[in-house]
């Protein structure tokens, strides 16, 4: 998808902007972030795995779309972020692969990133086509990022 569409005026800059809303869809297997940019119709989306954390109790086709995310955390051991979905019995999740790194890498080793930690901030960048989550770990400079599609939903 193109960052700019014919129906939308090209923004002057599209680099990291806050995420104002976040939902995941069990039908399309995508999460979508609403971006705090321009006219409010800019979005970022990415592919995710959607599953029930107690799979034997519920069939996979019960995940309907899109549903709000009630919280998410990223794991420096598995290199995944997992979102809790506001659906059904509360055990539906979405996860996706991410890069986990320290924004001041020279000061700490990569093996210091431990597993799942809360996300304290979340931005998406229309220039790099990445979303970045700030992780509540260590000195506050740990991040997770992943590739996304950025588009105008007009």
N, C-alpha and C positions, 0 to 999 in steps of 0.2 A: 504494500500500500504506500502511496505517496504521502509524504508529510503534509504537503499543501495540495488542496484540491482547487478546481476551477471556481467552485462556489464560495471559497473562503479567501479572504485577503491574507497574503503571506505575512506572518508576524515578523517584527523586526529582530527578535531573538527568541529562541525556543529552548534555552538551556537552563539547568535544572529548575523545575517548578514544583511547588507542593502538590500533593495528591489530596483532593477534597472528598473523594468517595471511592469505594472499592467494592466490587462485587465479583462473584465467580459463578459460572454457568455450567451445570452438570449435563446440559444437552450439547453444547458446543465445545466443552472442555477448554474454556478460556476464562481468564480473569480479566477484568477491565477496570482501569483506574481513571477517574475523572480528574483532569488537570486544571489547576488554578492558573489559567492563562487565557488572554484575549477575551473572547465572547462567552467563555465557559463551556464551549462545545468541543474542546480538544480532549482526546482520549488516548490511552495507551492500553494495548492488550497483549497477552502472551498465552501460550499453551500451558495447560496444567493437567495433572492427574487428579481426578475427582474420585473419592472413595469413601466408604463408611468405615469408621475405625473399628466397628464390630460387625464386619461384613456378613457373618452367618445369620444375623438377625434381620437384615433388610436387603431387598434386591437392588441392584445397581440402577435399574431404570426408575427408581423413585426419586432420584436427584433431579429436581426441576430448575428452571433457569429464569433469569439471574437472581441470585440471592446475596444479601449483604454479608460481608465478612465481619465477624465479631472480634477478631484478634488474629495476629499472626506473629510467628517467630521464625528465626533462621538458625541453621545448625552448621557450625564450622567443621563438624566431623563428617557429616553426610553431604555437605554442600547442597542443601535443599532448604527452601523456605516452605512453611506449612501454614495455611490459613484455615481457621475454624469457620465453618459456614453456618449461617442462621437459617437452618432448615431441619425439619423433622425433629428427631430426638436429640439433636445437638451433637451427634457423633459424625456428621459429614465433614470431610476435609478436602482441601485442594493442596497439591504440592507441586513444586517446580524446581529445576536445577538452577543454581546461582553460583557466581564467583564470590568467594569470601576472602577479604583481604583487610589489612591494616592500612589506613590512609597515610601513615608515617612508618612504612615497612622497615626502615633501617633500625628502628628502635626496639622492635619485638619480633620474635620468630612466629611463623605461620602456625605452628603446632600449639600455640596458646589459645586458639579459637575453640572453645568448648561448646557443647550441644545444648539443645535449643535455648535461645535467649530471646527476650522480647525485642520488638522493633520500636525504636523511639522516634523515628522520623522516616519519611518516605517521600522521595521525589522522582520525577521522570524527566528525561532530557530529550527533546525533539531534535537535537543536533547529533547526539551519539546513538539515539534509539535504544536507550537503556533506562531502566528504573534502578534506583539505589535505595537501600534500606540502611539506616543507621542502627547499629546493634548495641543493646544495653549490656556491654561486656567490657571488662578491664578499664582501660583509660579513656574509653568513649570514642576511640578512633577506628573501631572495627566496622566494616561495611560489607554488605552483600549487594551484588548487582546482577542483572539479567537482561537479555535482549527482549525488546518489545516492538510492537507495531504502534506507531503514533499517527493519529488521523483526526480529522475534523468530522463530527457527527451530524453537522447541520441537517 
